Amino acid sequence: MAGTLRIHLSDADFRHVRFARTPDPIWETVLGLHVLTAPPGPLPDRLRRWRKRARDRTRRHDLRGTCRLLNDLAPAAAYWPDFLTPVESEEGMTAGLRALRETPRARLARELRETARHRALPAWTRRLADGDRALLDDIANALRHFHSHLLLPDWGETEATVAADHARRTAALDGGLGAVLGAFTPFTWQDPVLSAPYPVDRTIRPRGRGLRLIPSFFCHTAPVAIADPELPPVVVYPLHPCDPPAPEPGTRHDAALARLLGTNRARVLDALLATRTTGAVAARLALPPSSVSGHLTVLRDAGLVTSERAGPHVLHTLTPRGRHLLGR
């Protein structure tokens, strides 16, 4: 890396440093695109395996147009506009894409002008800079399609690997936040500056707004930071290299869990590494909704799953005990 990222944390910032507990779906989509489309190079084993699967899925679902559209806006190893990764995506894909679709025209024009200072943009982005809402919808749909077809099938592994990183940070909290930052690979902590290798020299001063740090399954070389200094400070960072990968389907652990719970009940438990409705679990596993509902009742009674109504839907998620049983 040719430069250094330096984050100057005031006392107020230090009190408001946040580590995300779960992967951010839109950041993961953009960074997954980079893994898929970047020239061949060294990658962690988990990403080489994912890229092979993703290339097969890209051909099967004919996602070439989706990848081309997103790559025009956010190519690997290049500057891209911040509106593509709205802060609202920490609340989930739907909230993030809603915010993206509502990006004000003035912000679109400003960020695309800034992007054009760093690299050439295709001609169609002029329509976007003029506030073409249909084009903004196309971008949001492209992000959703990429995520649905290429990331969602492996989202359990993504969540499990990120959870291992978060557990490492949480365990270090016994020594205080300074201890967490002091052991924060790939960063270096010299109070009050958190620094890391970066493609260029960059300084971030949160000015009392704190800092949101997001672990990423697909970020594998250097951290990535929001470019606009007026936006809430966000830095996405690579996972800790010592964290073990999530178990692959078919491992001895999975076979033992299937013998303990029964094959379909173990599959339902595994499907809830991401919060889902009964219908979503049934569709994902190709099981009857009534069968899934019965398995969920047993898992909930055993303290492995919680269920909560959200409008017309009931959302199911793992308890810490359930996640531990899965070995995640």
C-alpha positions as CSV (number, residue, x, y, z in Angstrom):
1,M,0.0,0.0,0.0
2,A,1.3,3.4,-1.0
3,G,-0.4,5.5,1.7
4,T,-1.9,5.5,5.2
5,L,-5.4,5.9,6.6
6,R,-5.3,8.0,9.9
7,I,-8.3,8.4,12.0
8,H,-8.0,11.0,14.8
9,L,-10.3,10.1,17.6
10,S,-11.2,12.8,20.1
11,D,-12.4,11.9,23.6
12,A,-16.0,12.2,22.4
13,D,-15.2,10.0,19.3
14,F,-13.5,7.4,21.5
15,R,-16.7,7.1,23.6
16,H,-18.7,6.4,20.4
17,V,-16.7,3.9,18.6
18,R,-19.0,1.1,17.4
19,F,-18.2,-2.3,16.1
20,A,-21.0,-3.7,13.9
21,R,-22.2,-7.1,15.0
22,T,-23.4,-8.3,11.6
23,P,-22.2,-7.8,8.0
24,D,-23.6,-4.8,6.1
25,P,-25.5,-6.2,3.1
26,I,-24.8,-3.3,0.7
27,W,-21.1,-3.0,1.6
28,E,-20.8,-6.7,1.2
29,T,-22.5,-6.5,-2.2
30,V,-20.1,-3.9,-3.6
31,L,-17.0,-5.6,-2.1
32,G,-18.3,-9.0,-3.4
33,L,-18.5,-7.4,-6.9
34,H,-14.8,-6.4,-6.5
35,V,-13.8,-10.0,-5.6
36,L,-15.8,-11.3,-8.6
37,T,-14.5,-8.9,-11.2
38,A,-11.0,-8.1,-10.1
39,P,-8.1,-9.5,-12.1
40,P,-6.6,-12.8,-10.8
41,G,-4.5,-12.3,-7.7
42,P,-4.0,-13.7,-4.2
43,L,-7.2,-14.2,-2.2
44,P,-8.0,-15.9,1.1
45,D,-9.3,-19.5,0.5
46,R,-12.8,-18.6,1.5
47,L,-13.0,-15.9,-1.2
48,R,-11.5,-18.2,-3.9
49,R,-14.1,-20.8,-3.1
50,W,-16.9,-18.1,-3.2
51,R,-15.7,-16.6,-6.5
52,K,-15.8,-20.0,-8.2
53,R,-19.4,-20.6,-7.0
54,A,-20.4,-17.0,-7.9
55,R,-19.0,-17.3,-11.4
56,D,-21.1,-20.4,-12.0
57,R,-24.2,-18.6,-10.6
58,T,-23.5,-15.5,-12.8
59,R,-23.8,-17.6,-15.9
60,R,-26.8,-19.5,-14.6
61,H,-28.8,-16.4,-13.8
62,D,-27.3,-14.2,-16.6
63,L,-26.1,-11.4,-14.3
64,R,-23.7,-9.9,-16.8
65,G,-25.8,-6.8,-17.3
66,T,-26.1,-6.4,-13.5
67,C,-22.4,-6.7,-13.0
68,R,-21.6,-4.3,-15.8
69,L,-23.9,-1.6,-14.4
70,L,-22.5,-1.9,-10.9
71,N,-18.9,-2.1,-12.2
72,D,-19.3,1.1,-14.1
73,L,-20.1,2.9,-10.8
74,A,-17.9,1.0,-8.4
75,P,-15.0,-0.8,-10.0
76,A,-12.4,-2.6,-7.9
77,A,-9.4,-0.6,-6.7
78,A,-11.1,2.7,-7.6
79,Y,-13.0,5.6,-6.1
80,W,-16.8,5.2,-6.1
81,P,-19.6,7.5,-4.9
82,D,-20.8,7.2,-1.3
83,F,-24.6,7.2,-2.2
84,L,-24.1,3.5,-3.2
85,T,-23.4,2.5,0.4
86,P,-25.9,4.5,2.5
87,V,-25.6,4.4,6.3
88,E,-29.2,3.1,6.5
89,S,-28.0,-0.3,5.2
90,E,-27.0,-1.2,8.8
91,E,-30.7,-1.8,9.3
92,G,-30.8,-4.2,6.4
93,M,-31.0,-4.4,2.6
94,T,-34.5,-3.0,2.3
95,A,-33.7,0.1,4.4
96,G,-30.5,0.6,2.6
97,L,-32.0,0.4,-0.9
98,R,-34.9,2.7,0.2
99,A,-32.3,5.3,1.2
100,L,-30.4,4.9,-2.1
101,R,-33.6,5.4,-4.1
102,E,-34.3,8.6,-2.2
103,T,-30.8,10.1,-2.7
104,P,-31.3,13.9,-3.4
105,R,-30.4,15.0,-6.9
106,A,-27.9,17.6,-5.5
107,R,-26.0,14.8,-3.7
108,L,-26.0,12.6,-6.8
109,A,-24.5,15.4,-8.9
110,R,-21.9,16.3,-6.3
111,E,-20.7,12.8,-5.7
112,L,-20.6,11.9,-9.4
113,R,-18.6,15.1,-10.1
114,E,-16.1,14.1,-7.3
115,T,-15.9,10.6,-8.8
116,A,-15.2,12.0,-12.2
117,R,-12.2,13.8,-10.7
118,H,-10.6,10.4,-9.9
119,R,-11.6,8.4,-13.0
120,A,-13.5,8.5,-16.3
121,L,-17.3,7.8,-15.9
122,P,-19.5,6.3,-18.7
123,A,-21.8,8.7,-20.5
124,W,-25.0,7.3,-19.0
125,T,-24.0,8.6,-15.5
126,R,-24.9,12.1,-16.8
127,R,-28.5,11.1,-16.7
128,L,-28.0,9.9,-13.1
129,A,-26.4,13.2,-12.2
130,D,-29.5,15.0,-13.6
131,G,-31.6,13.0,-11.1
132,D,-33.0,10.2,-13.4
133,R,-35.0,8.3,-10.8
134,A,-35.6,5.3,-13.2
135,L,-31.9,4.9,-13.5
136,L,-31.5,5.1,-9.7
137,D,-34.1,2.3,-9.4
138,D,-32.1,0.2,-11.9
139,I,-29.0,0.6,-9.7
140,A,-30.9,-0.4,-6.5
141,N,-32.4,-3.4,-8.4
142,A,-29.0,-4.4,-9.6
143,L,-27.6,-4.4,-6.0
144,R,-30.5,-6.5,-4.8
145,H,-30.2,-9.0,-7.7
146,F,-26.4,-9.3,-7.1
147,H,-27.0,-9.9,-3.4
148,S,-29.9,-12.3,-3.8
149,H,-28.2,-14.5,-6.4
150,L,-24.5,-14.4,-5.5
151,L,-24.3,-13.5,-1.8
152,L,-27.5,-14.8,-0.1
153,P,-26.9,-18.5,-0.9
154,D,-23.7,-18.2,1.2
155,W,-24.9,-15.6,3.7
156,G,-24.7,-18.1,6.6
157,E,-21.0,-18.4,6.1
158,T,-20.6,-14.6,5.8
159,E,-22.5,-14.1,9.0
160,A,-20.7,-16.8,10.9
161,T,-17.2,-15.5,9.9
162,V,-18.2,-11.9,10.8
163,A,-19.6,-13.2,14.2
164,A,-16.2,-14.8,15.0
165,D,-14.5,-11.5,14.3
166,H,-17.0,-9.6,16.6
167,A,-16.5,-12.2,19.3
168,R,-12.8,-11.6,19.2
169,R,-13.3,-7.8,19.6
170,T,-15.8,-8.3,22.4
171,A,-13.5,-10.7,24.3
172,A,-10.7,-8.0,24.2
173,L,-13.1,-5.5,25.9
174,D,-12.0,-6.9,29.3
175,G,-9.0,-4.6,28.9
176,G,-11.1,-1.6,27.7
177,L,-11.6,-0.1,24.2
178,G,-7.9,0.8,24.1
179,A,-7.0,-2.9,24.3
180,V,-9.4,-3.7,21.5
181,L,-7.9,-1.0,19.3
182,G,-4.4,-2.1,20.3
183,A,-5.0,-5.6,19.0
184,F,-7.1,-4.4,16.0
185,T,-5.6,-6.1,12.9
186,P,-4.8,-4.5,10.3
187,F,-4.8,-1.2,12.3
188,T,-2.2,0.3,14.6
189,W,-3.4,2.3,17.6
190,Q,-1.2,5.1,19.0
191,D,-3.6,7.2,21.1
192,P,-5.4,9.2,19.7
193,V,-4.7,8.0,16.1
194,L,-6.0,4.7,14.6
195,S,-4.0,4.0,11.4
196,A,-3.8,1.3,8.7
197,P,-2.2,0.8,5.3
198,Y,-4.3,2.5,2.6
199,P,-4.0,3.1,-1.2
200,V,-3.5,6.8,-0.6
201,D,-2.8,9.1,2.4
202,R,-6.1,9.9,4.0
203,T,-7.1,11.5,7.3
204,I,-10.5,11.2,9.0
205,R,-11.5,13.5,11.8
206,P,-14.9,12.4,13.1
207,R,-15.3,15.7,15.2
208,G,-17.3,14.1,18.0
209,R,-19.5,12.0,15.7
210,G,-17.8,8.7,16.7
211,L,-16.8,5.9,14.3
212,R,-18.7,2.9,13.0
213,L,-16.4,-0.1,12.2
214,I,-17.8,-2.8,10.0
215,P,-16.1,-6.2,9.6
216,S,-16.4,-7.5,6.1
217,F,-16.3,-11.1,4.6
218,F,-15.3,-9.7,1.2
219,C,-12.8,-6.9,2.2
220,H,-9.4,-8.7,2.1
221,T,-6.6,-6.2,1.6
222,A,-7.1,-2.8,3.2
223,P,-9.9,-1.0,5.0
224,V,-12.4,1.0,3.0
225,A,-13.7,4.4,4.3
226,I,-16.6,6.6,3.4
227,A,-15.1,9.4,1.2
228,D,-17.3,12.4,2.1
229,P,-16.0,14.0,5.4
230,E,-19.5,15.4,6.1
231,L,-21.2,11.9,6.2
232,P,-21.2,9.8,9.4
233,P,-17.7,8.2,9.6
234,V,-17.7,4.6,8.5
235,V,-14.8,2.2,8.0
236,V,-15.1,-1.3,6.6
237,Y,-12.2,-3.6,7.5
238,P,-10.9,-7.1,6.7
239,L,-11.7,-10.0,9.0
240,H,-9.0,-11.1,11.5
241,P,-6.7,-13.5,9.6
242,C,-6.6,-15.9,12.6
243,D,-10.4,-16.5,12.7
244,P,-11.3,-20.0,11.4
245,P,-13.6,-20.2,8.4
246,A,-17.2,-21.2,9.0
247,P,-17.7,-24.9,8.7
248,E,-18.5,-26.1,5.2
249,P,-21.7,-28.0,4.6
250,G,-21.1,-31.8,4.9
251,T,-18.4,-31.5,7.6
252,R,-18.3,-33.9,10.6
253,H,-19.9,-31.2,12.8
254,D,-22.9,-30.9,10.5
255,A,-23.4,-34.6,10.3
256,A,-23.3,-34.9,14.1
257,L,-25.9,-32.0,14.4
258,A,-28.2,-33.8,11.9
259,R,-28.0,-36.9,14.0
260,L,-28.8,-35.0,17.1
261,L,-31.7,-32.9,15.8
262,G,-32.8,-34.7,12.7
263,T,-31.7,-33.6,9.2
264,N,-34.4,-31.1,8.4
265,R,-34.5,-29.5,11.9
266,A,-30.7,-29.0,11.7
267,R,-31.2,-27.4,8.3
268,V,-33.9,-25.0,9.7
269,L,-31.5,-24.1,12.5
270,D,-28.7,-23.4,10.0
271,A,-31.0,-21.3,7.8
272,L,-31.6,-18.9,10.7
273,L,-28.0,-17.7,10.7
274,A,-29.8,-14.8,8.9
275,T,-33.2,-13.6,10.4
276,R,-36.0,-15.0,8.2
277,T,-39.7,-15.6,8.1
278,T,-41.2,-19.1,8.1
279,G,-42.0,-18.7,4.4
280,A,-38.4,-17.6,3.6
281,V,-37.0,-20.6,5.4
282,A,-39.4,-22.9,3.7
283,A,-38.5,-21.5,0.2
284,R,-34.8,-21.6,1.0
285,L,-34.9,-25.3,2.0
286,A,-37.7,-26.4,-0.3
287,L,-39.8,-27.7,2.6
288,P,-43.5,-27.3,3.3
289,P,-44.2,-24.2,5.5
290,S,-46.2,-26.4,7.9
291,S,-43.2,-28.6,8.4
292,V,-40.9,-25.6,8.9
293,S,-43.4,-24.2,11.4
294,G,-43.3,-27.4,13.4
295,H,-39.5,-27.5,13.5
296,L,-39.4,-23.8,14.6
297,T,-41.8,-24.6,17.5
298,V,-39.5,-27.3,18.8
299,L,-36.4,-25.1,18.3
300,R,-38.0,-22.2,20.1
301,D,-39.1,-24.4,23.0
302,A,-35.5,-25.6,23.3
303,G,-34.3,-22.0,23.6
304,L,-32.4,-22.1,20.3
305,V,-34.6,-19.7,18.3
306,T,-36.6,-16.6,19.1
307,S,-39.6,-15.3,17.1
308,E,-40.9,-11.8,17.0
309,R,-43.8,-10.3,15.0
310,A,-42.9,-7.4,12.7
311,G,-46.1,-6.1,11.0
312,P,-47.7,-9.0,9.0
313,H,-44.7,-11.2,9.4
314,V,-43.0,-13.2,12.2
315,L,-39.3,-13.1,12.1
316,H,-37.2,-15.9,13.5
317,T,-33.5,-15.6,14.6
318,L,-31.0,-17.7,16.5
319,T,-30.4,-17.2,20.2
320,P,-26.8,-17.2,21.4
321,R,-27.3,-20.8,22.5
322,G,-28.5,-21.7,19.0
323,R,-25.5,-20.0,17.3
324,H,-23.2,-21.8,19.7
325,L,-24.8,-25.2,18.9
326,L,-24.1,-24.5,15.2
327,G,-20.5,-24.0,16.0
328,R,-20.7,-20.4,14.8
